[in-house]
């Protein structure tokens, strides 16, 4: 939350005061003495706007005082991703944790192997795991593209089936955890594997990069990641050279007599 908003009644915050609070947020320093990144202060602003929109819907405030406050600065597209050898070491260490009974490692692998958002992972319930563990439904995304069902990799199926076994259909598949839980596990495994510390979002991006680089069509990758279009996948997730490589393969295939993918 933007500092200051918790120190006074929400109803007393005017649009002018909201703009001042956001300006103060942009000047705030981290524990290391650095200013907040653009991604950080814009994410905090977005969360505050969302909360106040909900408050307005409850009639607790007359209007959302942050409606007219615009985020400042350009977000950084894409998150750092592991190299392939690093991802293999990460995966080997994740398997060790998972085989030792750590659900967080299974959640972290789900981010990489299925390209799912952290919120999507922790929000899954037992009934979302379908067809004897072969499918995982995501019916509650904010976008139509995000509402999808994903094929569960053969390797991952026993882990998810084990989590669901003998439990009520509406029970949380991984248990009751906040959305940061998979991210913390991704980074815990990075430390244990001796690879650069990346985010769960970066693992989702690596999923897109590897999928595109393997020749999977752009539409299939975008659909798996829950994007409306491949432009989002290309700009923010898949590495540029992987996108270019996939495009070259499609062009060469067509020139060699293959059919253009629909």
FENCOR-V538709 format. One record per residue. N is the residue number from 0. PSI is psi in whole degrees, -180 to 180 (none if undefined). Layout:
# FENCOR-V538709
n: [N N]
psi: [PSI PSI]
This chain:
# FENCOR-V538709
n: [0 1 2 3 4 5 6 7 8 9 10 11 12 13 14 15 16 17 18 19 20 21 22 23 24 25 26 27 28 29 30 31 32 33 34 35 36 37 38 39 40 41 42 43 44 45 46 47 48 49 50 51 52 53 54 55 56 57 58 59 60 61 62 63 64 65 66 67 68 69 70 71 72 73 74 75 76 77 78 79 80 81 82 83 84 85 86 87 88 89 90 91 92 93 94 95 96 97 98 99 100 101 102 103 104 105 106 107 108 109 110 111 112 113 114 115 116 117 118 119 120 121 122 123 124 125 126 127 128 129 130 131 132 133 134 135 136 137 138 139 140 141 142 143 144 145 146 147 148 149 150 151 152 153 154 155 156 157 158 159 160 161 162 163 164 165 166 167 168 169 170 171 172 173 174 175 176 177 178 179 180 181 182 183 184 185 186 187 188 189 190 191 192 193 194 195 196 197 198 199 200 201 202 203 204 205 206 207 208 209 210 211 212 213 214 215 216 217 218 219 220 221 222 223 224 225 226 227 228 229 230 231 232 233 234 235 236 237 238 239 240 241 242 243 244 245 246 247 248 249 250 251 252 253 254 255 256 257 258 259 260 261]
psi: [151 128 133 -32 -26 0 -2 165 136 -35 -18 -5 115 166 -38 -44 -38 -42 -38 -40 -40 -38 -40 -36 -41 -24 -9 144 148 177 -27 1 2 153 152 143 162 -45 -42 -53 -29 -34 -41 -42 -44 -41 -40 -42 -43 -43 -45 -30 -41 -42 -39 -39 -30 -2 22 -25 152 -39 164 110 -9 3 -40 3 119 139 141 137 156 127 152 117 132 154 153 138 153 152 168 -47 -39 -41 -35 -40 -40 -46 -41 -41 -37 -39 -40 -48 -45 -42 -20 5 10 110 -31 -34 -36 -42 -42 -41 -32 -36 -43 -51 -24 -2 32 150 155 -43 -39 -37 -52 -16 -8 140 169 -41 -15 -23 114 168 51 36 3 -23 148 120 141 86 -3 30 161 -15 159 -40 -31 -20 109 170 137 143 132 126 143 -42 -36 -21 -48 -35 -46 -40 -38 -37 -34 -21 126 15 157 150 -30 5 144 127 -44 -9 177 103 153 162 -19 -13 -49 -38 -44 -36 -37 -45 -33 -40 -37 -47 -45 -32 -9 36 162 143 119 173 167 -32 -36 -35 -38 -40 -40 -38 -47 -42 -50 -37 -45 -43 -24 -1 6 142 152 -39 -39 -41 -47 -40 -41 -35 -8 29 149 -34 164 -19 -43 -45 -47 -39 -38 -14 -66 140 145 -40 -30 -41 -46 -41 -44 -40 -42 -41 -41 -43 -48 -38 -43 -43 -24 6 1 168 146 130 138 none]
